[in-house]
Amino acid sequence: MMKSCNLILLLCTFCWATLSFNVPFQQSYKKMIVGKWQPVLSTADGIEADGKRTVQSNSKYSSNDIMQFNADGSIIDGGQLYFSYSLDPDDDKILSLFEGGHYERKFEIAQLDKTTMKIVMKETDKYRGEPFHVIWTIIFKRK
């Protein structure tokens, strides 16, 4: 009985310590995203209804392609595509980028640390009347 109580206490302590460590890290995404980011690689992986796969990648970005995420939710985008962003209040790993006319693209933040940000968007479009699944991944390095 005493051994099982000690084991339960140890597991509870471990879980509490793990949760305590992870919460501040997750909450810091709002601060970590702020700054200048240079895209270094983007890939579009498309899968047609018949299973045919098409992969396109781009690693040729200029110094003008930098995206600056500001703390107020605005973006200075060298590519002049996006004007603002937001992180989902319930899940700050969901990044919404807004184009002109408030068109929204939702990405999942797969990685965000001091040097690298990797965002992924999954969507399904119609191609020749059939569903076409696309996974778009963009990797940035902090400037």
C-alpha positions in Angstrom: 0.0 0.0 0.0 2.8 2.4 0.9 4.7 1.7 -2.3 1.7 2.4 -4.4 1.0 5.7 -2.6 4.6 6.7 -3.2 4.4 5.8 -6.8 1.2 7.8 -7.3 2.7 10.7 -5.5 5.8 10.5 -7.7 3.7 10.3 -10.9 1.6 13.3 -9.8 4.7 15.3 -9.0 6.2 14.4 -12.4 3.0 15.4 -14.3 2.7 18.7 -12.4 6.4 19.5 -13.1 5.9 18.7 -16.8 2.8 20.8 -17.1 4.4 23.7 -15.2 7.4 23.6 -17.6 5.2 23.5 -20.8 2.7 26.2 -20.0 5.2 29.2 -20.1 6.7 27.9 -23.3 3.3 27.7 -25.0 2.3 31.1 -23.8 5.4 32.7 -25.2 4.4 32.1 -28.9 2.8 35.6 -28.9 6.1 37.1 -28.0 8.3 34.7 -29.9 6.6 35.4 -33.3 7.3 39.1 -33.1 10.3 40.1 -35.2 11.7 39.8 -38.8 11.5 36.4 -40.5 13.1 35.4 -43.8 11.5 32.6 -45.7 14.1 30.0 -46.7 11.9 27.1 -48.0 8.3 26.6 -49.1 6.9 23.4 -50.3 3.4 22.5 -51.7 2.6 18.8 -51.6 -0.5 18.1 -53.6 -2.4 14.8 -53.8 -5.1 14.3 -56.4 -8.2 12.1 -55.8 -6.5 9.2 -57.8 -3.4 9.4 -55.5 -1.2 11.2 -58.0 1.2 13.4 -56.0 2.8 16.7 -57.1 5.5 18.4 -55.0 6.7 21.9 -55.7 9.4 23.7 -53.6 10.9 27.1 -53.6 14.1 28.1 -51.9 14.9 31.2 -53.9 13.9 34.2 -51.7 15.4 37.6 -51.8 16.1 40.0 -48.9 12.9 41.8 -49.9 10.8 38.8 -48.9 11.2 39.4 -45.2 8.0 39.3 -43.1 8.0 41.4 -40.0 5.5 40.3 -37.4 4.6 43.3 -35.1 3.2 43.0 -31.5 0.0 44.8 -32.5 -0.9 42.1 -35.0 0.2 43.9 -38.1 2.7 42.5 -40.7 5.2 44.3 -42.9 5.4 41.8 -45.7 8.1 42.3 -48.4 6.0 40.2 -50.7 3.0 42.5 -50.0 0.6 39.6 -49.6 -0.3 39.7 -45.9 -1.2 42.7 -43.9 -2.0 41.3 -40.4 -2.0 38.1 -38.3 -3.5 36.7 -35.2 -2.9 33.7 -33.0 -5.9 31.7 -31.9 -6.8 32.6 -28.3 -7.6 29.0 -27.5 -4.7 27.4 -29.4 -1.8 29.8 -30.1 -0.3 27.2 -32.5 -2.9 28.3 -35.0 -1.7 31.3 -37.0 -4.1 33.2 -39.2 -2.5 35.4 -41.9 -4.8 38.0 -43.5 -4.5 39.2 -47.0 -6.2 42.3 -48.5 -9.9 42.1 -48.2 -9.5 40.2 -44.9 -9.0 36.9 -46.7 -7.7 34.5 -44.0 -5.2 31.6 -44.4 -4.9 29.4 -41.3 -1.6 27.7 -40.6 -0.5 25.4 -37.8 2.8 26.5 -36.2 4.8 23.2 -36.3 8.0 24.9 -34.9 8.7 28.2 -33.3 11.9 29.0 -31.5 14.5 31.7 -31.3 15.9 31.0 -34.9 13.2 29.0 -36.8 9.5 29.1 -37.6 7.8 26.4 -39.6 4.1 26.8 -40.5 1.9 24.3 -42.2 -1.5 24.8 -43.9 -3.7 21.9 -45.1 -6.5 22.6 -47.5 -8.6 20.8 -50.0 -9.5 22.4 -53.3 -11.3 21.2 -56.4 -9.1 20.2 -59.4 -10.9 18.9 -62.5 -14.0 18.4 -60.4 -12.2 16.1 -57.9 -10.8 16.9 -54.4 -7.1 18.0 -54.4 -5.4 17.9 -51.0 -2.6 20.4 -50.5 -0.1 20.6 -47.6 1.8 23.9 -47.8 4.8 24.3 -45.6 6.9 27.4 -45.1 10.1 27.6 -43.1 11.5 30.9 -41.9 14.7 31.9 -40.2 14.9 34.9 -37.9 16.7 37.9 -39.2 
